[in-house]
Amino acid sequence: MEAKNVTESEFNRFGLIAAILTIVGCMGGFAVGLGAIESTIALIIIVIPTMLTLSLLLAVAPMKWIFNAAGACLAIDAMFIVYYLLN
């Protein structure tokens, strides 16, 4: 039995995909622009989860997978953004 939020997210898939695509893409680009472009390791750590999330969106994966990937991606991006702003 699925939770009500998961069922509603499947119903609202196309609106959520647009929002997730915008947020993940902008946060990843912002993290790279702040300084990750100069470090190959940081660039790899940011790009892999971002591309995984975007690939799941394109593959029409279950929304639960997309939410998990997007959450991990945004957490990684936020850590790098804070690191580069404080550095």
Backbone as XML, in Angstrom:
<?xml version="1.0"?>
<chain id="A" units="angstrom">
  <residue number="1" name="MET">
    <atom name="N" x="0.844" y="-1.180" z="0.000"/>
    <atom name="CA" x="0.000" y="0.000" z="0.000"/>
    <atom name="C" x="0.892" y="1.248" z="0.000"/>
  </residue>
  <residue number="2" name="GLU">
    <atom name="N" x="0.675" y="2.115" z="-0.978"/>
    <atom name="CA" x="1.487" y="3.313" z="-1.094"/>
    <atom name="C" x="0.907" y="4.452" z="-0.275"/>
  </residue>
  <residue number="3" name="ALA">
    <atom name="N" x="1.786" y="5.350" z="0.110"/>
    <atom name="CA" x="1.352" y="6.528" z="0.855"/>
    <atom name="C" x="0.572" y="7.458" z="-0.073"/>
  </residue>
  <residue number="4" name="LYS">
    <atom name="N" x="-0.253" y="8.289" z="0.529"/>
    <atom name="CA" x="-1.085" y="9.198" z="-0.254"/>
    <atom name="C" x="-0.236" y="10.196" z="-1.044"/>
  </residue>
  <residue number="5" name="ASN">
    <atom name="N" x="0.862" y="10.662" z="-0.469"/>
    <atom name="CA" x="1.715" y="11.636" z="-1.153"/>
    <atom name="C" x="2.352" y="11.049" z="-2.398"/>
  </residue>
  <residue number="6" name="VAL">
    <atom name="N" x="2.745" y="9.777" z="-2.335"/>
    <atom name="CA" x="3.355" y="9.136" z="-3.504"/>
    <atom name="C" x="2.321" y="8.995" z="-4.611"/>
  </residue>
  <residue number="7" name="THR">
    <atom name="N" x="1.103" y="8.608" z="-4.246"/>
    <atom name="CA" x="0.041" y="8.475" z="-5.238"/>
    <atom name="C" x="-0.277" y="9.826" z="-5.871"/>
  </residue>
  <residue number="8" name="GLU">
    <atom name="N" x="-0.337" y="10.865" z="-5.058"/>
    <atom name="CA" x="-0.606" y="12.204" z="-5.593"/>
    <atom name="C" x="0.546" y="12.704" z="-6.453"/>
  </residue>
  <residue number="9" name="SER">
    <atom name="N" x="1.772" y="12.331" z="-6.095"/>
    <atom name="CA" x="2.907" y="12.779" z="-6.904"/>
    <atom name="C" x="2.904" y="12.089" z="-8.265"/>
  </residue>
  <residue number="10" name="GLU">
    <atom name="N" x="2.442" y="10.849" z="-8.329"/>
    <atom name="CA" x="2.324" y="10.184" z="-9.636"/>
    <atom name="C" x="1.247" y="10.867" z="-10.481"/>
  </residue>
  <residue number="11" name="PHE">
    <atom name="N" x="0.179" y="11.299" z="-9.846"/>
    <atom name="CA" x="-0.892" y="11.995" z="-10.564"/>
    <atom name="C" x="-0.411" y="13.349" z="-11.096"/>
  </residue>
  <residue number="12" name="ASN">
    <atom name="N" x="0.403" y="14.038" z="-10.302"/>
    <atom name="CA" x="0.911" y="15.367" z="-10.673"/>
    <atom name="C" x="2.314" y="15.306" z="-11.265"/>
  </residue>
  <residue number="13" name="ARG">
    <atom name="N" x="2.656" y="14.218" z="-11.901"/>
    <atom name="CA" x="4.004" y="13.952" z="-12.398"/>
    <atom name="C" x="4.549" y="15.077" z="-13.257"/>
  </residue>
  <residue number="14" name="PHE">
    <atom name="N" x="3.801" y="15.561" z="-14.219"/>
    <atom name="CA" x="4.343" y="16.511" z="-15.195"/>
    <atom name="C" x="4.652" y="17.873" z="-14.571"/>
  </residue>
  <residue number="15" name="GLY">
    <atom name="N" x="3.844" y="18.316" z="-13.650"/>
    <atom name="CA" x="4.149" y="19.564" z="-12.949"/>
    <atom name="C" x="5.353" y="19.419" z="-12.044"/>
  </residue>
  <residue number="16" name="LEU">
    <atom name="N" x="5.441" y="18.282" z="-11.354"/>
    <atom name="CA" x="6.582" y="18.046" z="-10.471"/>
    <atom name="C" x="7.878" y="17.884" z="-11.259"/>
  </residue>
  <residue number="17" name="ILE">
    <atom name="N" x="7.796" y="17.243" z="-12.412"/>
    <atom name="CA" x="8.992" y="17.084" z="-13.249"/>
    <atom name="C" x="9.537" y="18.448" z="-13.659"/>
  </residue>
  <residue number="18" name="ALA">
    <atom name="N" x="8.667" y="19.362" z="-14.046"/>
    <atom name="CA" x="9.119" y="20.701" z="-14.443"/>
    <atom name="C" x="9.795" y="21.414" z="-13.279"/>
  </residue>
  <residue number="19" name="ALA">
    <atom name="N" x="9.215" y="21.300" z="-12.084"/>
    <atom name="CA" x="9.788" y="21.964" z="-10.909"/>
    <atom name="C" x="11.118" y="21.327" z="-10.519"/>
  </residue>
  <residue number="20" name="ILE">
    <atom name="N" x="11.175" y="20.002" z="-10.490"/>
    <atom name="CA" x="12.410" y="19.303" z="-10.109"/>
    <atom name="C" x="13.511" y="19.590" z="-11.123"/>
  </residue>
  <residue number="21" name="LEU">
    <atom name="N" x="13.163" y="19.576" z="-12.391"/>
    <atom name="CA" x="14.141" y="19.859" z="-13.446"/>
    <atom name="C" x="14.746" y="21.245" z="-13.274"/>
  </residue>
  <residue number="22" name="THR">
    <atom name="N" x="13.923" y="22.222" z="-12.998"/>
    <atom name="CA" x="14.400" y="23.591" z="-12.817"/>
    <atom name="C" x="15.275" y="23.724" z="-11.574"/>
  </residue>
  <residue number="23" name="ILE">
    <atom name="N" x="14.819" y="23.195" z="-10.459"/>
    <atom name="CA" x="15.548" y="23.338" z="-9.198"/>
    <atom name="C" x="16.881" y="22.602" z="-9.240"/>
  </residue>
  <residue number="24" name="VAL">
    <atom name="N" x="16.867" y="21.344" z="-9.695"/>
    <atom name="CA" x="18.102" y="20.549" z="-9.733"/>
    <atom name="C" x="19.096" y="21.146" z="-10.729"/>
  </residue>
  <residue number="25" name="GLY">
    <atom name="N" x="18.607" y="21.555" z="-11.891"/>
    <atom name="CA" x="19.497" y="22.139" z="-12.895"/>
    <atom name="C" x="20.132" y="23.441" z="-12.442"/>
  </residue>
  <residue number="26" name="CYS">
    <atom name="N" x="19.334" y="24.307" z="-11.837"/>
    <atom name="CA" x="19.856" y="25.595" z="-11.372"/>
    <atom name="C" x="20.809" y="25.441" z="-10.190"/>
  </residue>
  <residue number="27" name="MET">
    <atom name="N" x="20.469" y="24.579" z="-9.238"/>
    <atom name="CA" x="21.356" y="24.373" z="-8.076"/>
    <atom name="C" x="22.685" y="23.765" z="-8.506"/>
  </residue>
  <residue number="28" name="GLY">
    <atom name="N" x="22.638" y="22.794" z="-9.422"/>
    <atom name="CA" x="23.878" y="22.196" z="-9.917"/>
    <atom name="C" x="24.735" y="23.211" z="-10.650"/>
  </residue>
  <residue number="29" name="GLY">
    <atom name="N" x="24.113" y="24.011" z="-11.499"/>
    <atom name="CA" x="24.850" y="25.043" z="-12.221"/>
    <atom name="C" x="25.421" y="26.094" z="-11.299"/>
  </residue>
  <residue number="30" name="PHE">
    <atom name="N" x="24.688" y="26.446" z="-10.270"/>
    <atom name="CA" x="25.159" y="27.431" z="-9.294"/>
    <atom name="C" x="26.358" y="26.890" z="-8.522"/>
  </residue>
  <residue number="31" name="ALA">
    <atom name="N" x="26.287" y="25.615" z="-8.121"/>
    <atom name="CA" x="27.404" y="25.001" z="-7.387"/>
    <atom name="C" x="28.653" y="24.919" z="-8.253"/>
  </residue>
  <residue number="32" name="VAL">
    <atom name="N" x="28.482" y="24.586" z="-9.510"/>
    <atom name="CA" x="29.627" y="24.525" z="-10.423"/>
    <atom name="C" x="30.178" y="25.918" z="-10.665"/>
  </residue>
  <residue number="33" name="GLY">
    <atom name="N" x="29.312" y="26.885" z="-10.831"/>
    <atom name="CA" x="29.747" y="28.246" z="-11.108"/>
    <atom name="C" x="30.475" y="28.912" z="-9.951"/>
  </residue>
  <residue number="34" name="LEU">
    <atom name="N" x="30.163" y="28.499" z="-8.730"/>
    <atom name="CA" x="30.813" y="29.101" z="-7.568"/>
    <atom name="C" x="32.259" y="28.649" z="-7.382"/>
  </residue>
  <residue number="35" name="GLY">
    <atom name="N" x="32.650" y="27.556" z="-8.007"/>
    <atom name="CA" x="34.043" y="27.146" z="-7.841"/>
    <atom name="C" x="34.343" y="25.713" z="-8.192"/>
  </residue>
  <residue number="36" name="ALA">
    <atom name="N" x="33.324" y="24.894" z="-8.371"/>
    <atom name="CA" x="33.579" y="23.487" z="-8.671"/>
    <atom name="C" x="34.169" y="23.296" z="-10.062"/>
  </residue>
  <residue number="37" name="ILE">
    <atom name="N" x="34.077" y="24.306" z="-10.903"/>
    <atom name="CA" x="34.612" y="24.204" z="-12.261"/>
    <atom name="C" x="36.137" y="24.070" z="-12.238"/>
  </residue>
  <residue number="38" name="GLU">
    <atom name="N" x="36.753" y="24.516" z="-11.157"/>
    <atom name="CA" x="38.213" y="24.470" z="-11.055"/>
    <atom name="C" x="38.722" y="23.145" z="-10.508"/>
  </residue>
  <residue number="39" name="SER">
    <atom name="N" x="37.849" y="22.318" z="-9.948"/>
    <atom name="CA" x="38.246" y="21.049" z="-9.347"/>
    <atom name="C" x="37.534" y="19.903" z="-10.063"/>
  </residue>
  <residue number="40" name="THR">
    <atom name="N" x="38.310" y="18.995" z="-10.637"/>
    <atom name="CA" x="37.726" y="17.869" z="-11.356"/>
    <atom name="C" x="36.927" y="16.971" z="-10.424"/>
  </residue>
  <residue number="41" name="ILE">
    <atom name="N" x="37.442" y="16.716" z="-9.223"/>
    <atom name="CA" x="36.750" y="15.842" z="-8.276"/>
    <atom name="C" x="35.415" y="16.463" z="-7.852"/>
  </residue>
  <residue number="42" name="ALA">
    <atom name="N" x="35.409" y="17.753" z="-7.526"/>
    <atom name="CA" x="34.173" y="18.424" z="-7.130"/>
    <atom name="C" x="33.170" y="18.431" z="-8.287"/>
  </residue>
  <residue number="43" name="LEU">
    <atom name="N" x="33.665" y="18.634" z="-9.481"/>
    <atom name="CA" x="32.796" y="18.637" z="-10.656"/>
    <atom name="C" x="32.144" y="17.274" z="-10.848"/>
  </residue>
  <residue number="44" name="ILE">
    <atom name="N" x="32.911" y="16.206" z="-10.676"/>
    <atom name="CA" x="32.370" y="14.849" z="-10.814"/>
    <atom name="C" x="31.329" y="14.576" z="-9.732"/>
  </residue>
  <residue number="45" name="ILE">
    <atom name="N" x="31.625" y="14.992" z="-8.498"/>
    <atom name="CA" x="30.710" y="14.749" z="-7.377"/>
    <atom name="C" x="29.391" y="15.497" z="-7.578"/>
  </residue>
  <residue number="46" name="ILE">
    <atom name="N" x="29.412" y="16.617" z="-8.233"/>
    <atom name="CA" x="28.192" y="17.385" z="-8.483"/>
    <atom name="C" x="27.455" y="16.878" z="-9.717"/>
  </residue>
  <residue number="47" name="VAL">
    <atom name="N" x="28.180" y="16.574" z="-10.771"/>
    <atom name="CA" x="27.546" y="16.227" z="-12.045"/>
    <atom name="C" x="26.880" y="14.853" z="-12.019"/>
  </residue>
  <residue number="48" name="ILE">
    <atom name="N" x="27.486" y="13.864" z="-11.368"/>
    <atom name="CA" x="26.914" y="12.509" z="-11.403"/>
    <atom name="C" x="25.512" y="12.458" z="-10.789"/>
  </residue>
  <residue number="49" name="PRO">
    <atom name="N" x="25.285" y="12.990" z="-9.572"/>
    <atom name="CA" x="23.904" y="12.948" z="-9.055"/>
    <atom name="C" x="22.928" y="13.804" z="-9.860"/>
  </residue>
  <residue number="50" name="THR">
    <atom name="N" x="23.418" y="14.919" z="-10.401"/>
    <atom name="CA" x="22.552" y="15.763" z="-11.215"/>
    <atom name="C" x="22.101" y="15.023" z="-12.468"/>
  </residue>
  <residue number="51" name="MET">
    <atom name="N" x="23.025" y="14.380" z="-13.156"/>
    <atom name="CA" x="22.685" y="13.645" z="-14.365"/>
    <atom name="C" x="21.840" y="12.410" z="-14.056"/>
  </residue>
  <residue number="52" name="LEU">
    <atom name="N" x="22.073" y="11.787" z="-12.896"/>
    <atom name="CA" x="21.241" y="10.658" z="-12.486"/>
    <atom name="C" x="19.793" y="11.104" z="-12.308"/>
  </residue>
  <residue number="53" name="THR">
    <atom name="N" x="19.600" y="12.215" z="-11.638"/>
    <atom name="CA" x="18.241" y="12.735" z="-11.431"/>
    <atom name="C" x="17.587" y="13.083" z="-12.758"/>
  </residue>
  <residue number="54" name="LEU">
    <atom name="N" x="18.317" y="13.743" z="-13.625"/>
    <atom name="CA" x="17.760" y="14.116" z="-14.927"/>
    <atom name="C" x="17.475" y="12.889" z="-15.781"/>
  </residue>
  <residue number="55" name="SER">
    <atom name="N" x="18.305" y="11.859" z="-15.675"/>
    <atom name="CA" x="18.062" y="10.613" z="-16.406"/>
    <atom name="C" x="16.817" y="9.905" z="-15.896"/>
  </residue>
  <residue number="56" name="LEU">
    <atom name="N" x="16.616" y="9.911" z="-14.582"/>
    <atom name="CA" x="15.404" y="9.308" z="-14.028"/>
    <atom name="C" x="14.158" y="10.063" z="-14.484"/>
  </residue>
  <residue number="57" name="LEU">
    <atom name="N" x="14.257" y="11.375" z="-14.584"/>
    <atom name="CA" x="13.134" y="12.161" z="-15.096"/>
    <atom name="C" x="12.828" y="11.794" z="-16.534"/>
  </residue>
  <residue number="58" name="LEU">
    <atom name="N" x="13.854" y="11.660" z="-17.339"/>
    <atom name="CA" x="13.687" y="11.331" z="-18.754"/>
    <atom name="C" x="13.166" y="9.911" z="-18.945"/>
  </residue>
  <residue number="59" name="ALA">
    <atom name="N" x="13.564" y="9.002" z="-18.067"/>
    <atom name="CA" x="13.155" y="7.604" z="-18.174"/>
    <atom name="C" x="11.772" y="7.346" z="-17.583"/>
  </residue>
  <residue number="60" name="VAL">
    <atom name="N" x="11.112" y="8.374" z="-17.057"/>
    <atom name="CA" x="9.802" y="8.265" z="-16.432"/>
    <atom name="C" x="9.838" y="7.190" z="-15.332"/>
  </residue>
  <residue number="61" name="ALA">
    <atom name="N" x="10.827" y="7.305" z="-14.473"/>
    <atom name="CA" x="10.982" y="6.403" z="-13.339"/>
    <atom name="C" x="9.915" y="6.718" z="-12.296"/>
  </residue>
  <residue number="62" name="PRO">
    <atom name="N" x="9.712" y="5.813" z="-11.351"/>
    <atom name="CA" x="8.750" y="6.119" z="-10.276"/>
    <atom name="C" x="9.146" y="7.386" z="-9.523"/>
  </residue>
  <residue number="63" name="MET">
    <atom name="N" x="8.156" y="8.148" z="-9.120"/>
    <atom name="CA" x="8.410" y="9.429" z="-8.459"/>
    <atom name="C" x="9.175" y="9.246" z="-7.158"/>
  </residue>
  <residue number="64" name="LYS">
    <atom name="N" x="9.017" y="8.121" z="-6.493"/>
    <atom name="CA" x="9.765" y="7.863" z="-5.258"/>
    <atom name="C" x="11.269" y="7.859" z="-5.540"/>
  </residue>
  <residue number="65" name="TRP">
    <atom name="N" x="11.683" y="7.250" z="-6.639"/>
    <atom name="CA" x="13.106" y="7.228" z="-7.025"/>
    <atom name="C" x="13.574" y="8.633" z="-7.365"/>
  </residue>
  <residue number="66" name="ILE">
    <atom name="N" x="12.737" y="9.362" z="-8.091"/>
    <atom name="CA" x="13.098" y="10.714" z="-8.504"/>
    <atom name="C" x="13.267" y="11.617" z="-7.289"/>
  </residue>
  <residue number="67" name="PHE">
    <atom name="N" x="12.348" y="11.513" z="-6.316"/>
    <atom name="CA" x="12.453" y="12.323" z="-5.106"/>
    <atom name="C" x="13.720" y="11.997" z="-4.325"/>
  </residue>
  <residue number="68" name="ASN">
    <atom name="N" x="14.059" y="10.711" z="-4.221"/>
    <atom name="CA" x="15.276" y="10.316" z="-3.507"/>
    <atom name="C" x="16.527" y="10.853" z="-4.203"/>
  </residue>
  <residue number="69" name="ALA">
    <atom name="N" x="16.581" y="10.713" z="-5.519"/>
    <atom name="CA" x="17.739" y="11.200" z="-6.275"/>
    <atom name="C" x="17.835" y="12.725" z="-6.205"/>
  </residue>
  <residue number="70" name="ALA">
    <atom name="N" x="16.712" y="13.403" z="-6.321"/>
    <atom name="CA" x="16.710" y="14.869" z="-6.266"/>
    <atom name="C" x="17.116" y="15.361" z="-4.877"/>
  </residue>
  <residue number="71" name="GLY">
    <atom name="N" x="16.654" y="14.687" z="-3.851"/>
    <atom name="CA" x="17.035" y="15.067" z="-2.489"/>
    <atom name="C" x="18.520" y="14.922" z="-2.251"/>
  </residue>
  <residue number="72" name="ALA">
    <atom name="N" x="19.088" y="13.803" z="-2.710"/>
    <atom name="CA" x="20.531" y="13.589" z="-2.573"/>
    <atom name="C" x="21.307" y="14.632" z="-3.380"/>
  </residue>
  <residue number="73" name="CYS">
    <atom name="N" x="20.834" y="14.902" z="-4.571"/>
    <atom name="CA" x="21.493" y="15.881" z="-5.444"/>
    <atom name="C" x="21.471" y="17.276" z="-4.819"/>
  </residue>
  <residue number="74" name="LEU">
    <atom name="N" x="20.323" y="17.679" z="-4.287"/>
    <atom name="CA" x="20.221" y="19.009" z="-3.684"/>
    <atom name="C" x="21.050" y="19.114" z="-2.413"/>
  </residue>
  <residue number="75" name="ALA">
    <atom name="N" x="21.157" y="18.017" z="-1.666"/>
    <atom name="CA" x="21.999" y="18.036" z="-0.460"/>
    <atom name="C" x="23.465" y="18.206" z="-0.828"/>
  </residue>
  <residue number="76" name="ILE">
    <atom name="N" x="23.920" y="17.490" z="-1.851"/>
    <atom name="CA" x="25.308" y="17.607" z="-2.299"/>
    <atom name="C" x="25.571" y="19.014" z="-2.833"/>
  </residue>
  <residue number="77" name="ASP">
    <atom name="N" x="24.645" y="19.514" z="-3.645"/>
    <atom name="CA" x="24.806" y="20.871" z="-4.187"/>
    <atom name="C" x="24.857" y="21.908" z="-3.069"/>
  </residue>
  <residue number="78" name="ALA">
    <atom name="N" x="23.997" y="21.760" z="-2.076"/>
    <atom name="CA" x="23.967" y="22.719" z="-0.964"/>
    <atom name="C" x="25.273" y="22.696" z="-0.181"/>
  </residue>
  <residue number="79" name="MET">
    <atom name="N" x="25.827" y="21.493" z="0.027"/>
    <atom name="CA" x="27.109" y="21.401" z="0.742"/>
    <atom name="C" x="28.215" y="22.116" z="-0.017"/>
  </residue>
  <residue number="80" name="PHE">
    <atom name="N" x="28.263" y="21.928" z="-1.327"/>
    <atom name="CA" x="29.296" y="22.589" z="-2.121"/>
    <atom name="C" x="29.066" y="24.091" z="-2.204"/>
  </residue>
  <residue number="81" name="ILE">
    <atom name="N" x="27.816" y="24.523" z="-2.284"/>
    <atom name="CA" x="27.530" y="25.958" z="-2.327"/>
    <atom name="C" x="27.987" y="26.618" z="-1.028"/>
  </residue>
  <residue number="82" name="VAL">
    <atom name="N" x="27.673" y="26.008" z="0.110"/>
    <atom name="CA" x="28.101" y="26.561" z="1.393"/>
    <atom name="C" x="29.627" y="26.558" z="1.479"/>
  </residue>
  <residue number="83" name="TYR">
    <atom name="N" x="30.253" y="25.481" z="1.036"/>
    <atom name="CA" x="31.719" y="25.394" z="1.079"/>
    <atom name="C" x="32.358" y="26.509" z="0.251"/>
  </residue>
  <residue number="84" name="TYR">
    <atom name="N" x="31.884" y="26.703" z="-0.967"/>
    <atom name="CA" x="32.483" y="27.708" z="-1.835"/>
    <atom name="C" x="32.131" y="29.135" z="-1.401"/>
  </residue>
  <residue number="85" name="LEU">
    <atom name="N" x="30.993" y="29.334" z="-0.770"/>
    <atom name="CA" x="30.679" y="30.676" z="-0.264"/>
    <atom name="C" x="31.528" y="31.032" z="0.954"/>
  </residue>
  <residue number="86" name="LEU">
    <atom name="N" x="31.851" y="30.036" z="1.776"/>
    <atom name="CA" x="32.662" y="30.299" z="2.967"/>
    <atom name="C" x="34.153" y="30.296" z="2.680"/>
  </residue>
  <residue number="87" name="ASN">
    <atom name="N" x="34.542" y="29.760" z="1.565"/>
    <atom name="CA" x="35.951" y="29.640" z="1.217"/>
    <atom name="C" x="36.449" y="30.836" z="0.431"/>
  </residue>
</chain>
